[in-house]
Every structure is written in C-alpha cells, then in structure tokens.
Amino acid sequence: MCGDFYMLEARTLENFRKGLEKKLRMLQKERLNLGGDEEAVRHADQIDAAQMIMQKHLAATFASNAGAELRLVSAALAKIVEAPEKFGVCEEEDCPNQRIIPLKRLLAVPEAQYCFFCQNARESALSEPEPDEALFDEA
Ligand SMILES: [Zn+2]
C-alpha cells in the first residue's frame, strides 16, 4: 500500500459527517450562549463583583477552547465533504504510523488532525504532556 492512503467506507464517513455536524451545531450554540454575557454585565450590581470576574474569566477560557474546537470540527467537516480521502489521515508528514489515524481514535475524536503518536509529540513539544490513561491503549 505504498503511497496510497486507506479510505474509509462511505457509510463510515457519512456517520462521521453527521457526528461532526452535530458537534459543530452544539459548539456554535455554546458560543452564542457565551456571547449573551453582556446581559449579565448590565445586571452587574446584583452580582458579587468577584464572582462576576471569575465567571467572565471562565467564560473567556471556555470560549477560546470552544473556538479552537469549533475550528477543528469545521476543518474536519470540510475535509469529509471536499477531500474524504484525507479524512483519518495524519497531517504530520513524518508520521511513524503510516499517517493512519486509527478508527478508534477517530470515533473518540472525529476532528483529530493527527494520529496518537504525532498528537502526543506535538503536545509534549508545545506544553506539558497530558498523562491520560485512556489515550494510551489506542497506540
Ligand atoms: Zn501521525
């Protein structure tokens, strides 16, 4: 299978597409809810200031996480629609895993851009590694 990427079944891809669309809608809704924050600011006199600052901080953290996830999810969705042969392919060119993102990983994280190895390598390069037991049996 030199040079050829494996291709997921059309039905499997369709399921991933549906799942990602659902996730995208959910994330967009989440973002809209966070956008409604201004209303809370108007009622600020009723809220303890410290609590409000904490809430705003949490909302901002949450919004940036949701924003990053939103980008990943819509990128994965675009991939399925425009270039389904690239869905499930690790984006790291020097991938030690034949650039295959295992189906098990895709089912858990359909918007994954990298296989387990490359994701891990990137995360430990960028920040502290996340010792998540659940991830390790996917290797
Ligand atoms: Zn990889």
Boltz pocket constraint, residues with backbone or C-beta under 6 A from the ligand:
constraints:
  - pocket:
      binder: B
      contacts: [[A, 90], [A, 91], [A, 92], [A, 95], [A, 96], [A, 97], [A, 99], [A, 100], [A, 114], [A, 115], [A, 116], [A, 117], [A, 118], [A, 119]]
      max_distance: 6.0
